[in-house]
Amino acid sequence: MAELALELGIRHATRDDLPAIVAIYNSTVASRMVTADLAPVSVAQREAWFAAHSPAQHPIWVVEQDGALIAWVSLSAFHSRAAYDATAEISIYLDPAARGQGLGGRLLRFAEEAAPALGIRTLVGLVFAHNVPSVALFAKHGYARWGELPDVAELDGVRRSLLYLGRHLQ
């Protein structure tokens, strides 16, 4: 894990990274494939989300190359009830220039390797069914389709389904 972190330039996110994290997130909004947000979000709107993460339990990692953030990955609480503490939702976002180069898969592997030390035994990805690249990424890494919420999101008048993709790490 340490080698992968060094190779990719992965480090824990700081509050100073939040504008770049938000910019990468917002770069996905218009595609209508990655997020259910219909308009870009502000840094202020993501403050509470950022504060809900910590390196010791639910980290946000960023990838920095040549002084710029090009990607981030987070492990978030899956549910507020204690019985779900060993399960986390994983999110991976890449800058447009960093997509299609295998970085998403390497970040997924990094998070999987880091999760057990955080007490996390299960990872779950919530992915739109029409997001073929992300569905394929998770499948390639051994995630199974654990559920589908049919037509629960409406994006520009088109109803979209949400998949629960999961993997037990231990």
Backbone as ProteinMPNN parsed JSONL, in Angstrom:
{"seq_chain_A": "MAELALELGIRHATRDDLPAIVAIYNSTVASRMVTADLAPVSVAQREAWFAAHSPAQHPIWVVEQDGALIAWVSLSAFHSRAAYDATAEISIYLDPAARGQGLGGRLLRFAEEAAPALGIRTLVGLVFAHNVPSVALFAKHGYARWGELPDVAELDGVRRSLLYLGRHLQ", "coords_chain_A": {"N_chain_A": [[0.822, -1.188, 0.0], [1.922, 1.261, 0.803], [3.818, 1.636, -1.17], [2.231, 1.966, -3.451], [0.879, 4.297, -2.747], [2.999, 6.115, -2.705], [3.902, 5.903, -5.352], [1.68, 6.886, -6.793], [1.318, 9.382, -5.704], [-0.38, 9.769, -3.536], [-2.077, 11.15, -0.782], [-3.407, 12.081, 2.459], [-6.309, 14.095, 2.415], [-6.52, 17.607, 2.976], [-8.127, 20.456, 4.49], [-7.478, 22.586, 2.862], [-7.452, 21.418, 0.383], [-10.036, 21.208, -0.41], [-11.339, 23.031, -2.333], [-10.215, 22.102, -4.801], [-11.021, 19.437, -4.754], [-13.791, 19.758, -4.902], [-13.939, 20.978, -7.422], [-13.103, 18.882, -9.115], [-15.145, 17.04, -8.578], [-17.356, 18.57, -9.511], [-16.774, 18.548, -12.208], [-17.939, 16.303, -13.164], [-20.665, 16.576, -13.13], [-22.202, 17.547, -15.377], [-22.185, 15.395, -17.146], [-24.109, 13.613, -16.358], [-23.792, 11.014, -15.53], [-22.397, 10.282, -13.254], [-22.937, 11.567, -10.779], [-25.773, 12.456, -8.755], [-26.286, 15.067, -8.401], [-27.612, 17.945, -9.907], [-26.642, 20.353, -10.587], [-23.586, 22.215, -10.388], [-21.8, 22.091, -7.25], [-21.005, 24.117, -4.382], [-18.002, 25.035, -2.594], [-18.654, 25.674, 0.027], [-21.016, 24.212, 0.329], [-20.0, 21.659, 0.523], [-18.638, 21.518, 2.868], [-19.635, 20.298, 5.298], [-19.734, 17.627, 4.502], [-16.986, 17.161, 4.083], [-16.049, 17.555, 6.702], [-17.164, 15.363, 7.957], [-15.462, 13.324, 7.496], [-12.427, 11.601, 8.36], [-8.928, 10.936, 8.744], [-8.556, 8.703, 10.382], [-10.873, 7.155, 10.387], [-12.903, 7.501, 8.292], [-11.48, 8.211, 5.638], [-10.426, 10.765, 3.277], [-8.611, 10.655, 0.44], [-6.233, 12.209, -1.655], [-4.87, 12.596, -4.947], [-1.943, 13.901, -5.954], [-0.187, 15.469, -8.458], [2.562, 16.984, -9.905], [2.067, 19.301, -8.417], [-0.676, 19.697, -8.597], [-4.035, 18.689, -7.871], [-5.341, 15.696, -9.067], [-7.131, 13.698, -8.68], [-9.417, 12.068, -6.399], [-10.309, 9.963, -3.649], [-12.705, 8.587, -1.497], [-13.744, 7.168, 1.621], [-16.741, 6.678, 3.008], [-19.167, 6.856, 5.673], [-21.383, 4.187, 5.584], [-23.871, 3.815, 6.702], [-25.664, 5.222, 9.454], [-26.072, 3.655, 11.711], [-24.625, 1.602, 14.239], [-24.073, -1.124, 13.679], [-23.282, -1.165, 11.073], [-20.734, -0.185, 10.941], [-18.376, -1.398, 9.987], [-18.591, -1.293, 7.3], [-18.16, 0.618, 4.38], [-18.899, 3.294, 2.119], [-17.489, 3.68, -1.003], [-16.033, 6.21, -2.969], [-14.845, 7.465, -6.008], [-13.221, 9.913, -7.812], [-12.093, 11.506, -10.718], [-10.022, 13.927, -12.306], [-10.866, 15.347, -15.465], [-8.682, 15.128, -17.322], [-7.266, 13.017, -16.296], [-8.669, 10.717, -16.638], [-9.413, 7.418, -17.925], [-6.927, 6.188, -17.893], [-6.271, 4.166, -16.196], [-6.049, 4.96, -13.565], [-8.255, 5.032, -11.83], [-8.712, 2.316, -11.176], [-6.344, 1.734, -9.813], [-6.608, 3.419, -7.633], [-8.853, 2.314, -6.452], [-7.828, -0.187, -5.688], [-5.88, 0.714, -3.873], [-7.525, 1.849, -1.83], [-8.896, -0.446, -1.011], [-6.786, -1.902, 0.106], [-6.087, -0.251, 2.21], [-8.351, -0.167, 3.8], [-8.857, -2.367, 5.764], [-7.158, -1.715, 7.987], [-8.505, 0.406, 8.981], [-10.648, -0.678, 10.14], [-12.565, -1.462, 8.385], [-14.368, -3.776, 6.598], [-15.946, -4.255, 4.442], [-16.721, -2.92, 1.288], [-18.792, -0.682, -0.495], [-20.079, 0.43, -3.517], [-22.013, 2.97, -4.935], [-23.519, 3.219, -7.885], [-24.622, 4.629, -10.918], [-26.629, 2.729, -13.13], [-26.327, 3.152, -15.862], [-23.779, 4.057, -16.095], [-21.479, 2.806, -17.547], [-18.567, 2.604, -17.705], [-17.783, 2.848, -14.944], [-19.238, 0.771, -13.72], [-18.019, -1.389, -14.998], [-15.392, -1.07, -14.049], [-15.645, -1.615, -11.265], [-16.606, -4.259, -11.431], [-14.417, -5.544, -12.613], [-12.685, -5.529, -10.491], [-13.72, -7.362, -8.745], [-16.158, -6.766, -7.532], [-19.501, -7.41, -6.738], [-22.863, -7.32, -7.967], [-25.052, -6.186, -5.77], [-27.497, -5.118, -5.478], [-30.275, -3.287, -6.899], [-31.803, -0.214, -7.451], [-34.422, 0.539, -9.127], [-34.953, 3.066, -11.535], [-34.791, 5.35, -9.778], [-33.687, 7.859, -9.837], [-33.955, 11.003, -11.493], [-32.729, 12.425, -14.273], [-32.498, 15.128, -16.157], [-35.08, 14.62, -17.187], [-34.927, 11.932, -17.744], [-35.31, 8.776, -16.401], [-33.293, 7.027, -14.118], [-31.483, 4.156, -12.975], [-30.051, 2.962, -9.89], [-27.227, 1.215, -8.88], [-26.094, -1.061, -6.384], [-22.965, -1.98, -5.665], [-20.832, -4.334, -4.367], [-18.212, -5.57, -2.164], [-16.679, -7.936, -0.089], [-13.886, -7.588, 1.914], [-12.364, -9.195, 3.592]], "CA_chain_A": [[0.0, 0.0, 0.0], [2.787, 2.435, 0.871], [4.443, 1.808, -2.481], [1.213, 2.499, -4.353], [0.646, 5.689, -2.352], [4.141, 6.894, -3.161], [3.89, 5.894, -6.82], [0.583, 7.699, -7.317], [1.255, 10.695, -5.072], [-1.576, 9.788, -2.685], [-1.937, 11.627, 0.592], [-4.682, 12.463, 3.077], [-6.796, 15.421, 2.05], [-6.616, 18.65, 3.991], [-9.173, 21.438, 4.189], [-7.007, 23.403, 1.737], [-7.702, 20.678, -0.857], [-11.469, 21.144, -0.71], [-11.71, 23.639, -3.618], [-9.846, 21.214, -5.916], [-11.907, 18.269, -4.653], [-15.09, 20.197, -5.424], [-13.803, 21.197, -8.867], [-13.099, 17.565, -9.769], [-16.521, 16.55, -8.448], [-18.219, 19.337, -10.408], [-16.477, 18.206, -13.602], [-18.747, 15.136, -13.536], [-22.102, 16.878, -13.039], [-22.839, 17.699, -16.689], [-22.274, 14.109, -17.864], [-25.301, 12.901, -15.879], [-23.452, 9.598, -15.356], [-21.624, 9.988, -12.052], [-23.544, 12.101, -9.569], [-27.18, 12.844, -8.848], [-26.406, 16.521, -8.374], [-28.005, 18.458, -11.222], [-25.892, 21.596, -10.797], [-22.342, 22.206, -9.599], [-21.913, 22.427, -5.839], [-20.005, 25.074, -3.918], [-17.134, 24.567, -1.515], [-19.43, 25.801, 1.266], [-21.969, 23.095, 0.394], [-19.283, 20.408, 0.807], [-17.923, 21.625, 4.154], [-20.107, 19.29, 6.249], [-19.272, 16.335, 3.974], [-15.56, 17.057, 4.374], [-15.891, 17.434, 8.151], [-17.618, 14.033, 8.372], [-14.381, 12.383, 7.187], [-11.185, 11.755, 9.117], [-7.955, 9.919, 8.35], [-8.615, 7.53, 11.252], [-12.072, 6.338, 10.234], [-13.444, 7.628, 6.933], [-10.554, 9.159, 5.005], [-10.433, 11.248, 1.899], [-7.256, 10.719, -0.079], [-6.101, 12.922, -2.916], [-3.702, 12.302, -5.774], [-1.317, 15.153, -6.369], [0.901, 15.33, -9.418], [3.081, 18.276, -10.366], [1.465, 20.384, -7.654], [-2.12, 19.823, -8.828], [-4.843, 17.515, -7.547], [-5.917, 15.105, -10.271], [-8.124, 12.686, -8.325], [-9.618, 11.815, -4.979], [-11.088, 8.786, -3.277], [-13.159, 8.695, -0.106], [-14.517, 6.119, 2.278], [-17.751, 7.375, 3.801], [-20.058, 6.004, 6.455], [-22.443, 3.59, 4.775], [-25.124, 4.015, 7.428], [-25.368, 5.805, 10.767], [-26.231, 2.695, 12.806], [-23.344, 0.998, 14.617], [-23.847, -2.438, 13.08], [-22.717, -0.967, 9.741], [-19.457, 0.527, 11.048], [-17.317, -2.068, 9.226], [-18.918, -1.125, 5.877], [-17.998, 2.004, 3.93], [-19.173, 3.61, 0.727], [-16.305, 4.201, -1.679], [-16.258, 7.132, -4.079], [-13.617, 7.789, -6.732], [-13.443, 10.971, -8.8], [-10.878, 11.853, -11.451], [-10.005, 15.086, -13.18], [-11.07, 14.873, -16.842], [-7.423, 14.776, -17.988], [-6.718, 11.799, -15.691], [-9.563, 9.582, -16.883], [-9.086, 6.476, -18.989], [-5.518, 5.802, -17.839], [-6.081, 3.132, -15.185], [-5.907, 5.524, -12.231], [-9.397, 4.627, -11.007], [-8.462, 0.971, -10.672], [-5.263, 1.771, -8.822], [-7.165, 4.035, -6.422], [-9.73, 1.318, -5.841], [-6.953, -1.155, -5.024], [-5.298, 1.396, -2.714], [-8.544, 1.952, -0.78], [-9.136, -1.807, -0.509], [-5.654, -2.28, 0.947], [-6.083, 0.598, 3.403], [-9.596, -0.319, 4.57], [-8.823, -3.2, 6.977], [-6.526, -1.007, 9.103], [-9.503, 1.357, 9.462], [-11.77, -1.452, 10.67], [-13.558, -1.615, 7.32], [-14.287, -5.101, 5.988], [-16.808, -4.311, 3.268], [-16.861, -1.675, 0.531], [-19.97, -0.611, -1.344], [-20.118, 1.544, -4.453], [-23.335, 3.291, -5.473], [-23.176, 3.605, -9.251], [-25.728, 4.599, -11.868], [-26.565, 1.564, -14.012], [-25.899, 3.554, -17.206], [-22.371, 4.442, -16.029], [-20.816, 1.562, -17.961], [-17.16, 2.52, -17.286], [-17.655, 2.604, -13.508], [-19.729, -0.581, -13.453], [-16.964, -2.301, -15.464], [-14.262, -0.947, -13.129], [-15.942, -2.369, -10.054], [-16.68, -5.689, -11.767], [-13.038, -6.0, -12.848], [-12.037, -5.662, -9.191], [-14.383, -8.367, -7.933], [-17.383, -6.309, -6.889], [-20.72, -8.052, -7.237], [-24.072, -6.502, -7.955], [-25.789, -6.56, -4.581], [-28.854, -4.591, -5.501], [-30.62, -2.253, -7.868], [-32.966, 0.613, -7.175], [-34.801, 0.912, -10.492], [-35.549, 4.367, -11.882], [-34.946, 6.191, -8.583], [-33.171, 9.206, -10.099], [-34.385, 11.59, -12.757], [-31.698, 13.315, -14.79], [-32.973, 15.78, -17.38], [-36.275, 13.952, -17.678], [-34.676, 10.502, -17.974], [-35.238, 8.04, -15.149], [-32.079, 6.22, -14.059], [-31.391, 3.191, -11.883], [-28.85, 2.994, -9.075], [-26.737, -0.106, -8.497], [-25.242, -1.262, -5.219], [-21.902, -2.902, -6.008], [-20.143, -4.546, -3.112], [-17.158, -6.58, -2.041], [-16.12, -8.195, 1.235], [-12.433, -7.549, 1.792], [-11.734, -10.234, 4.405]], "C_chain_A": [[0.869, 1.256, 0.0], [3.443, 2.71, -0.475], [3.47, 2.433, -3.47], [0.937, 3.968, -4.04], [1.777, 6.58, -2.858], [4.156, 7.017, -4.681], [2.852, 6.857, -7.387], [0.543, 9.116, -6.747], [0.02, 10.851, -4.202], [-1.211, 10.304, -1.294], [-3.33, 11.924, 1.139], [-5.037, 13.882, 2.663], [-6.747, 16.351, 3.252], [-7.726, 19.613, 3.583], [-8.776, 22.316, 3.004], [-7.25, 22.734, 0.383], [-9.16, 20.758, -1.297], [-11.857, 21.861, -2.009], [-11.369, 22.75, -4.822], [-10.703, 19.953, -5.922], [-13.265, 18.606, -5.262], [-15.014, 20.416, -6.932], [-13.801, 19.878, -9.631], [-14.502, 16.967, -9.732], [-17.434, 17.248, -9.46], [-17.964, 19.024, -11.877], [-17.304, 17.018, -14.087], [-20.24, 15.445, -13.644], [-22.771, 16.878, -14.417], [-23.012, 16.377, -17.433], [-23.543, 13.339, -17.521], [-25.059, 11.393, -15.721], [-22.899, 9.279, -13.976], [-22.325, 10.418, -10.775], [-25.004, 12.464, -9.815], [-27.368, 14.343, -8.659], [-26.703, 16.999, -9.79], [-27.308, 19.764, -11.573], [-24.612, 21.494, -9.978], [-22.609, 22.628, -8.152], [-20.808, 23.41, -5.474], [-19.132, 24.421, -2.846], [-17.906, 24.622, -0.2], [-20.422, 24.645, 1.425], [-21.298, 21.773, 0.747], [-18.532, 20.429, 2.123], [-18.344, 20.521, 5.13], [-19.673, 17.896, 5.806], [-17.797, 16.14, 4.315], [-15.333, 16.823, 5.865], [-16.303, 16.062, 8.671], [-16.563, 12.958, 8.118], [-13.173, 12.656, 8.074], [-10.219, 10.664, 8.685], [-8.065, 8.621, 9.154], [-9.816, 6.632, 11.011], [-12.615, 6.35, 8.817], [-12.601, 8.659, 6.179], [-10.981, 9.623, 3.619], [-8.958, 11.323, 1.516], [-7.28, 11.494, -1.393], [-4.85, 12.444, -3.637], [-3.183, 13.634, -6.29], [-0.163, 14.838, -7.31], [1.283, 16.707, -9.931], [2.371, 19.45, -9.703], [-0.025, 20.574, -7.831], [-2.836, 18.539, -8.418], [-5.493, 17.001, -8.822], [-6.986, 14.068, -9.958], [-8.304, 12.671, -6.816], [-10.476, 10.571, -4.799], [-11.473, 8.955, -1.811], [-13.838, 7.413, 0.33], [-15.456, 6.837, 3.232], [-18.579, 6.376, 4.587], [-21.166, 5.486, 5.545], [-23.807, 3.864, 5.394], [-24.771, 4.511, 8.819], [-25.463, 4.8, 11.916], [-24.96, 1.873, 12.984], [-23.057, -0.348, 13.954], [-23.228, -2.349, 11.687], [-21.33, -0.327, 9.766], [-18.337, -0.102, 10.224], [-17.576, -2.033, 7.719], [-18.781, 0.353, 5.519], [-18.396, 2.116, 2.469], [-17.902, 4.204, 0.126], [-16.73, 5.088, -2.84], [-14.906, 7.475, -4.687], [-13.964, 8.821, -7.799], [-12.103, 11.37, -9.41], [-11.073, 13.14, -12.242], [-10.178, 14.586, -14.611], [-9.782, 14.432, -17.546], [-6.82, 13.482, -17.46], [-7.555, 10.554, -15.966], [-9.046, 8.699, -18.014], [-7.647, 6.007, -19.003], [-5.231, 4.749, -16.77], [-5.965, 3.648, -13.759], [-7.05, 5.096, -11.316], [-9.199, 3.256, -10.399], [-7.373, 0.937, -9.618], [-5.74, 2.423, -7.526], [-8.103, 3.076, -5.698], [-8.894, 0.295, -5.074], [-6.317, -0.534, -3.77], [-6.299, 1.436, -1.557], [-8.846, 0.582, -0.18], [-8.024, -2.244, 0.432], [-5.626, -1.486, 2.247], [-7.259, 0.303, 4.337], [-9.473, -1.194, 5.819], [-8.19, -2.513, 8.189], [-7.467, 0.034, 9.711], [-10.708, 0.653, 10.09], [-12.865, -1.676, 9.654], [-13.331, -2.948, 6.622], [-15.082, -5.226, 4.697], [-16.854, -2.938, 2.615], [-18.063, -1.781, -0.385], [-19.84, 0.626, -2.231], [-21.535, 1.744, -4.935], [-23.102, 3.926, -6.838], [-24.432, 3.58, -10.111], [-25.544, 3.428, -12.826], [-26.075, 1.928, -15.413], [-24.447, 4.034, -17.242], [-21.518, 3.203, -16.296], [-19.348, 1.527, -17.546], [-16.991, 2.221, -15.794], [-18.149, 1.214, -13.125], [-18.655, -1.597, -13.854], [-15.751, -2.254, -14.539], [-14.498, -1.776, -11.875], [-16.003, -3.868, -10.33], [-15.285, -6.271, -11.953], [-12.31, -6.256, -11.533], [-12.82, -6.549, -8.224], [-15.612, -7.912, -7.186], [-18.575, -6.969, -7.563], [-21.872, -7.053, -7.166], [-24.949, -6.991, -6.807], [-27.206, -6.009, -4.563], [-29.015, -3.539, -6.572], [-31.864, -1.534, -7.389], [-33.407, 1.154, -8.532], [-35.448, 2.301, -10.576], [-35.761, 5.298, -10.686], [-34.438, 7.615, -8.773], [-33.73, 9.703, -11.426], [-33.376, 12.656, -13.153], [-32.163, 13.858, -16.129], [-34.147, 15.036, -18.023], [-36.11, 12.469, -17.957], [-34.528, 9.818, -16.619], [-34.066, 7.064, -15.205], [-32.081, 5.336, -12.816], [-30.045, 3.301, -11.176], [-28.489, 1.575, -8.666], [-25.958, -0.027, -7.193], [-24.244, -2.339, -5.617], [-21.054, -3.087, -4.764], [-19.103, -5.628, -3.147], [-16.749, -6.685, -0.573], [-14.615, -8.301, 1.079], [-11.733, -8.648, 2.569], [-12.615, -11.458, 4.46]], "O_chain_A": [[0.581, 2.209, -0.724], [3.606, 3.862, -0.876], [3.839, 3.324, -4.236], [0.78, 4.784, -4.948], [1.534, 7.67, -3.376], [4.393, 8.095, -5.227], [3.124, 7.564, -8.358], [-0.191, 9.964, -7.256], [-0.564, 11.933, -4.133], [-0.184, 9.943, -0.72], [-4.303, 12.008, 0.389], [-4.172, 14.753, 2.572], [-6.913, 15.926, 4.396], [-8.202, 19.575, 2.448], [-9.633, 22.742, 2.23], [-7.254, 23.406, -0.648], [-9.485, 20.414, -2.434], [-12.673, 21.312, -2.749], [-12.158, 22.66, -5.763], [-11.07, 19.458, -6.988], [-13.815, 17.83, -6.043], [-15.952, 20.065, -7.647], [-14.431, 19.771, -10.683], [-14.988, 16.449, -10.737], [-18.191, 16.594, -10.177], [-18.851, 19.216, -12.709], [-17.365, 16.755, -15.288], [-20.996, 14.646, -14.196], [-23.819, 16.254, -14.586], [-23.906, 16.259, -18.271], [-23.999, 12.507, -18.305], [-25.997, 10.598, -15.771], [-22.925, 8.121, -13.56], [-22.301, 9.687, -9.785], [-25.409, 12.742, -10.944], [-28.491, 14.84, -8.747], [-26.113, 16.512, -10.754], [-27.373, 20.228, -12.711], [-24.563, 20.767, -8.986], [-23.517, 23.411, -7.871], [-19.801, 23.518, -6.174], [-19.488, 23.39, -2.274], [-17.813, 23.695, 0.605], [-20.637, 24.159, 2.535], [-21.965, 20.856, 1.226], [-17.855, 19.458, 2.463], [-17.484, 19.875, 5.729], [-19.286, 17.073, 6.637], [-17.403, 15.072, 4.784], [-14.515, 15.985, 6.246], [-15.833, 15.641, 9.728], [-16.759, 11.801, 8.49], [-12.93, 13.79, 8.485], [-10.648, 9.576, 8.301], [-7.705, 7.554, 8.657], [-9.791, 5.461, 11.39], [-12.769, 5.292, 8.207], [-12.967, 9.831, 6.095], [-11.763, 8.982, 2.916], [-8.162, 11.975, 2.191], [-8.252, 11.426, -2.145], [-3.903, 11.955, -3.021], [-3.888, 14.384, -6.966], [0.72, 14.042, -6.991], [0.428, 17.493, -10.34], [2.105, 20.468, -10.342], [-0.594, 21.514, -7.276], [-2.311, 17.44, -8.596], [-6.116, 17.759, -9.565], [-7.678, 13.602, -10.863], [-7.477, 13.182, -6.061], [-11.253, 10.189, -5.673], [-10.672, 9.406, -0.992], [-14.421, 6.682, -0.47], [-15.014, 7.522, 4.154], [-18.682, 5.205, 4.221], [-21.805, 6.255, 4.826], [-24.781, 4.115, 4.683], [-23.675, 4.238, 9.309], [-24.969, 5.084, 13.007], [-24.305, 1.496, 12.012], [-21.897, -0.67, 13.697], [-22.708, -3.34, 11.174], [-20.804, 0.038, 8.715], [-17.426, 0.609, 9.799], [-16.859, -2.674, 6.95], [-19.23, 1.227, 6.261], [-18.254, 1.173, 1.69], [-17.314, 5.126, 0.69], [-17.654, 4.767, -3.588], [-13.941, 7.742, -3.971], [-14.886, 8.625, -8.591], [-11.111, 11.548, -8.703], [-12.151, 13.402, -12.775], [-9.687, 13.507, -14.944], [-9.799, 13.454, -18.293], [-5.948, 12.903, -18.108], [-7.178, 9.453, -15.563], [-8.351, 9.153, -18.923], [-7.181, 5.481, -20.014], [-4.069, 4.472, -16.473], [-5.8, 2.855, -12.832], [-6.823, 4.825, -10.136], [-9.492, 3.056, -9.22], [-7.47, 0.195, -8.641], [-5.321, 2.022, -6.44], [-8.136, 3.041, -4.468], [-9.219, -0.048, -3.938], [-6.229, -1.186, -2.73], [-5.953, 1.092, -0.428], [-9.031, 0.464, 1.031], [-8.289, -2.888, 1.447], [-5.186, -1.998, 3.276], [-7.153, 0.511, 5.546], [-9.959, -0.782, 6.872], [-8.649, -2.716, 9.313], [-7.245, 0.491, 10.832], [-11.664, 1.3, 10.517], [-13.982, -2.044, 10.018], [-12.241, -3.218, 6.116], [-14.914, -6.188, 3.947], [-17.006, -1.92, 3.292], [-18.324, -2.829, -0.975], [-19.531, 1.72, -1.757], [-22.2, 0.778, -5.31], [-22.559, 5.026, -6.94], [-25.217, 2.634, -10.048], [-24.432, 3.165, -13.283], [-25.467, 1.095, -16.085], [-23.939, 4.38, -18.308], [-20.918, 2.634, -15.384], [-18.901, 0.486, -17.063], [-16.136, 1.416, -15.424], [-17.537, 0.55, -12.289], [-18.411, -2.559, -13.126], [-15.143, -3.29, -14.27], [-13.634, -2.555, -11.473], [-15.5, -4.663, -9.536], [-15.009, -7.38, -11.495], [-11.419, -7.103, -11.469], [-12.603, -6.49, -7.014], [-16.071, -8.61, -6.282], [-18.645, -7.07, -8.788], [-21.843, -6.085, -6.406], [-25.518, -8.08, -6.871], [-28.018, -6.397, -3.723], [-28.045, -2.978, -7.081], [-32.845, -2.154, -6.977], [-32.832, 2.121, -9.031], [-36.345, 2.648, -9.808], [-36.794, 5.961, -10.592], [-34.728, 8.488, -7.955], [-33.948, 8.927, -12.356], [-33.196, 13.655, -12.457], [-32.213, 13.129, -17.12], [-34.195, 14.85, -19.239], [-37.066, 11.812, -18.369], [-33.718, 10.234, -15.79], [-33.868, 6.368, -16.201], [-32.601, 5.705, -11.763], [-29.038, 3.679, -11.775], [-29.33, 0.826, -8.171], [-25.253, 0.948, -6.933], [-24.627, -3.479, -5.877], [-20.604, -2.109, -4.167], [-19.097, -6.488, -4.028], [-16.505, -5.681, 0.097], [-14.125, -9.022, 0.21], [-10.603, -9.003, 2.234], [-12.258, -12.447, 5.099]]}, "name": "protein", "num_of_chains": 1, "seq": "MAELALELGIRHATRDDLPAIVAIYNSTVASRMVTADLAPVSVAQREAWFAAHSPAQHPIWVVEQDGALIAWVSLSAFHSRAAYDATAEISIYLDPAARGQGLGGRLLRFAEEAAPALGIRTLVGLVFAHNVPSVALFAKHGYARWGELPDVAELDGVRRSLLYLGRHLQ"}
